[in-house]
Amino acid sequence: MARSGPEVADVFRRYGQAYREHHGASLCTAQRRVMSAIELCRTAALGGHIEHCDRCDYQRICYNSCRNRNCPKCQGLARAQWLEDRRSELLDTQYFHVVFTVPQPIAAIALQNKETVYNILFRAAAETLRTIAADPKHLGAQIGFFAVLHTWGSAMTHHPHLHCVVPGGGISPDGTRWISCRSNFFLPVSVLARLFRRLFLDYLGQAFDAGDLRFFSSLEPLRMRDAFLSHIAPCREKDWVVYAKRPFAGPEEVLKYVARYTHRVAISNDRLLDINDGKVQFRWKDYRDSNRHKTMTLDADEFIRRFLLHVLPDGFQRIRYYGFLANRYRAEKLTLCRQFMQMPPPTVNREANKDYRDRYEALTGISLRTCPVCRCGTMVVIETFECTSSRTSFTDTS
């Protein structure tokens, strides 16, 4: 059922056109596309269908979704499917959560060079974990893990960091056994942080030398090599943040965790409180003040600006897999890991109904067909309709 409270889409529909008029020159194609998609989502502009209850005669209009990954309303099915796919890959071992964060001077560069710098973040973090884990002084094994990019804090400010979920062990170098890490301890974070810092800055310097970095506005002076090196020099001396959270309670706990982090956007609809007089009010968590929940009010212009900070380049993969979980060898390596652990093969139901409502119910147990009024009848599609001409009222043609 539809929400009764304010939504991100309402902000864009009310104030999006004014934002385009004032900031159009700074908007990239991906950001324009996201704005239009969210504005059009679940409206007649995208078409839809009419459903009728076969028991109580209740009738409703259901508009199609935009299916954009940045839309707060369009991630439920994708998240459920992703979790189901990952469920069969869980191993009977400890799981650890490691977070890699870059300092603010680097984050400023990342904001103007998203694809290049975010790729470096993935590469440096993955190489750090695999290198330290393979060292016989630490674990001495080939590990596997997946990493999820987040670019926001609770207040939607720019805060790029990488969440890595890692099984507590790996395959021995000769491929004959499973090597477990110590109980409640994965790898030393101080060692991880130093190698991550060195690798990241080395790759960033290589990107600069190759001409892959662009600088404008307040960072325009960094186009000169001496200014660039001076900008990042303090980062070589500063301790970088690599945080290892306490181990998950068990493999199933991993699924509860990843559901919160994999398919999320900068802010969910349920955090919005009010939209009025050009202001947007929402809940946020202040991590610097004992994780207290607070209320923040922003001008609609600033709210939209912060939301668009987190739009990734088209085609950018924000969830990536490494080691024995890498896509190419995943099935083979996981089979080997289960053999070492004497685990039975997973039971995976690959039957997928074409209709999204059937798939959603199979994955979540929640029926989209049950009548919301009588709770007994089934909603039956009695009419479908195509996109309407009203689509042009939201489309940005500039």
N, C-alpha and C positions, 0 to 999 in steps of 0.2 A: 504493500500500500504506500501511497505517496506521503511524504513528510508534510507536517502541518507548519513547521517552522521555516525560517529563512534558509536559503541555500546559496552556495557560491554562484550558481547560475543566475540567481536574482541580482547579485552584485554586477555581473557582467552585462545583463540585459538592461539594467537601469543606467549604468555609468560607463559601459564599455565604449560606446561611440564617442563620448566626450574624451575618454582616455586616448583613443586613436587620433582624434583631432589635435590633441596637445603633445602626444609623444610618438606620433606615427613614424617619424624619421629614425627613432631608436628601436623600433620593433622589427625583429627578424621574421622570416617567413613562418618558422615553426610557431612562434608566439602568436602571430596573427591567426594561424590555423587553429590553435588551441582556443583562442577567444571565440572564434566563430562556432567551433564544435560545441563548446559548453553552452553558448547562447541558444543554439538550435536543439540541444539534447532534450528529448521527451517533449517536443512540440510538434504541431501539425506540419511544420516545415519539412520534417523527415519522414512523414507518412506514419502509418500505424494500422491498427485494427480495432474493431468493436467486438466486445465479448458480452455474452448473455448467460445468466445463470439458468441451468436447466431445471432448477427446483423452485426458486423464489422470484424469478423474472427480474432480478437485479441486472442492470446493464452498465457498462463502463467503457470509456474510450482509453485505449492504451497506445501511446505514441512510441515510435522507435527511438532507440538510444543512439548516441553518436559513436560509442565504442572507442572513444579516445582515451589513451592511458592516463591522461592528466585530469580526466573528469571524475569528480568524487562519486558520481552515481553509476559508473560503468565498470567497476573493478570487481564486483562480487563474484561473477561467474568465472572470470579469469583467475582470481585468487583460489577459488574452490578447486578448479581443475589443476592448478599448479600444486596445491597441497596434496591432492590425490596422487599425482604423479610422483611426488617426493616421498610419499608414505612408503612405497615399496622399496625405497632406497635406504631406509633407516637400518642401522647396524646395532647389534647388542653390545654397546660400549658407552663410555662417557661421551658427552658432547660439550664443546667449549665455545664461548662467544668472545671474539677478539675484535676490537674497534680501532681503526686507524684514522687519525685526524691530522690535518695539515694546519700550520700556524696561519694567522691572519694575513701576513704579507703574501703568502702563497695563495690563499683563498681569493685575494683581490685579483691576482693574475688569472686564476681559474675562471672567475666570473666573465672575463673578456675572452677566454680561450677554452671554452667548456670541453669540447671534444678532445683537444690535445691534452689538457691537464688532467681531466678525469681518466683518460686512458692511462696516463702516467701513474695516477693514484692506484688503479687496478694492478698495473704491471709491477710497481714497486712493492705493494703489499703482498701480492701473490709470491713474488720472488723471495721476499723476506721470510714468509712462513715456510716455504718449501726448502729454502737454503738452511735455515736454523734447524728445522725438523730433521733434515737429512744428515746433519752433523752428528757423528757418533757420541760426541760429548753431551748431547742433549737427548734426542730420541733415536736417531739413526734409522729413519724409515721414510718411505714415500707416503705422504699424507694426501688426503683428498678433502676438499671443502668447497663451499660456494660463498660468493661475496655479493652484497647488495649495496648499491650506492644510495646514500641519502645526502641531500644538499641543504636541508633546512633544519632550523631549530623550532622549538614549540611556538615561537612568535613569528615564524615564517622568515626570519632573517637568514642570510646566506651562511651556511655552516657545513661545508662539504666533509663527509666522513664515510668510511666504509665499514659495514658490519660483516664479519666473517663467521660462519658457523662451521666448526671443525670437529669431526669425530676424534676421540682421544686415543689415537694410535695410528699405525700405518703398516704398509707391507715392507718386509725386510728387503735389503738391497738384492739378495739373491732370489727373491720372490717365492720363498718356501714357507713363510710363517707370518703371523700377525704379531707386531710389537706394540704392546700397550704402554701408554704413558703412566706416570705415577698417579696415584689416586688424588683427585682434586688439584692436579697441577699439570699444565700443558707445556708451556715454554716460558723462559724468563722474559718478562716484558721489557726490561732494560736493554737486553741484547737485541730484541726485536726492534725497539725504538731506534737504536743507533744505526742498525743496518738499513732500516726503512728510510731514515733521514738521508743517509749517504746515497742510496740508490735513487731516491726521488730527486734529489738535487742534481745528481749526475744526469739523469734522464731529462730534467728540465733544462739544464745547460745545453745538452745535445739538441733539444728542440729549438732553443734560441739560435744556436749556430746554424741549424738547418733552415732557419727562416720560417718556422712553423708557428711562432707566437706573434700576435698582433696586439698593439697597445694604442689606446686612444683616451681622450678626456684627461683625467688627472694622472693617468699612467703613461701618457704619451712620451715623456722623457726616457722611459725605459727602453725605447727603441735603440738607444745608444748602449753599446756593450758595457762601458764603464758604469753607467747609471744602473743597468740591470744587475750587474755583479754587486754593486753597493747595496741595492735593494734586498737581495737575498742573502748577503753576507751575514747579518745577525742570525739568520735561520740556521746557519751551520754551527753556531755556538749554543743555540737554544735547545733545551730538551723537548723532543717531540712527544706528543701524547699517543701512546699505544696502550689501550686499556683492555685487560682480560677480566671479564666478569666471571662471577662464580659459575661452576659447571651447572648445566641443566640437571633437573631432578631425574630425568630419564629420557629415552628416545621420543616418547610421546609428547613430552614437554617441549621438545624442539618444534613440533608442529604448531603448538599454541603460540610459541614465540614468533616463528616466521610468518604466521598469519598477520601479525601486527606490522611487519616490516617490509614485506616483499611487494605488495601491490597497494601502495599508499601514495597520496599526493600531498602537497604542502599543508593542506588543512582539510579535514573532513566536515561534511555538512552538520554533523551533530555538535560541533564546537561553536557554530554560529549562534548568536543570541538575538541580534537585532540589526536591522538595516533601516536607517532613517536619517533624513536631512543631510545626505551626503556622507554619513558616518557608518562604519561597520563595527559591531561589537562582537567579540568572541572570547572564549575561554582559552587560557594557556597555562603551562606549567613552568614556574620559575625555578630552574635547577640550581641557581645560585642562592636561593632562599629556601633551603630545605625542601625542595620539590613542591612548594605550595602552589595550589591552583588559584589563579588570579583572572581578572577580567581586563581586557585591553580594548581600547577604542581607537580606530584609525580612520583617517579620511579615506573615502572610497578609492581615490586616486592612489594613495599609498598602499592600500590593501591589494589592489590589482597589480601594482608594481612589484610587491613582494611575492605575490603568487607567480607572476611570470618569470621571476628570477630562477625558478626551479624547472622551467621547461627545458628538456634536454634536446640536443640536436636530433633531427629525424633519423631513425634507424639505430640510435645509440642503445646498446644493450646494458641495462642497469643491473641485471642479475647475471653473474658469470660463474663458471665452474672450472675447477682446477684439480690437478693430481689425478687420483684414481676416480674422481667424479667428473673429469673432463668428458665432454660429449662423445668424443671419438672412441674412447676405451671404457666408458662407464659400465656397460653391461658385463663385459668380460672381467673387469677388475672387481666389480661388486660380487660377482659369482665367486671369484677367488677369495675375497674377504669372508664371505659367508661360509665357505668351506673351512677356512682356518678357524672360524668361530663355532663351527658345527651348528650353524643356523639352517633351518629349512628354507627352501626357495620361497619367495613371496608369492602370494596369491593375488593376481592382478586381474581385475575385470576390465577388459578392453572394449566392451560393448558400449557404444556411445550413441544415444538417440540424436537425430538431427535437430529436433526442435529444442530450443534453448531451455524451455520450461521443464522438459523431461530431464535434460542434463542437469539442470540446477537442482531439481528434487533428488536425483540419484546421488549427487555429490554432497548436498547439504541436509537432506531430509526435510526440507521446507518446500511445501507445494505452492506453486504460483497459480494453480488451476482451481483450488478450493475457493468457493465464494466467500468473500470477506464479510458478508451480511448474515447469511443463514448458517454458514459453516458446514453445510451438508451438501449443497449442490456443487456442480462443476461448471466453471466458466468455459463456454464454448465460443469459438470465433465465428461470428455470423457475417462479418464484412471486413474487407481490407481496403485501404486507400493509399494512394501514392503521395509523394511529396507535393506540397502546395506552393503556390506562388509567393506565400508569405515568407519563404526562405530568404528572399532578397532583402527583407527588412533587417536581417542580422548580418548579411554577408559583407565583409570588408572588401571594397573594390579599389582601394587606394594603392 
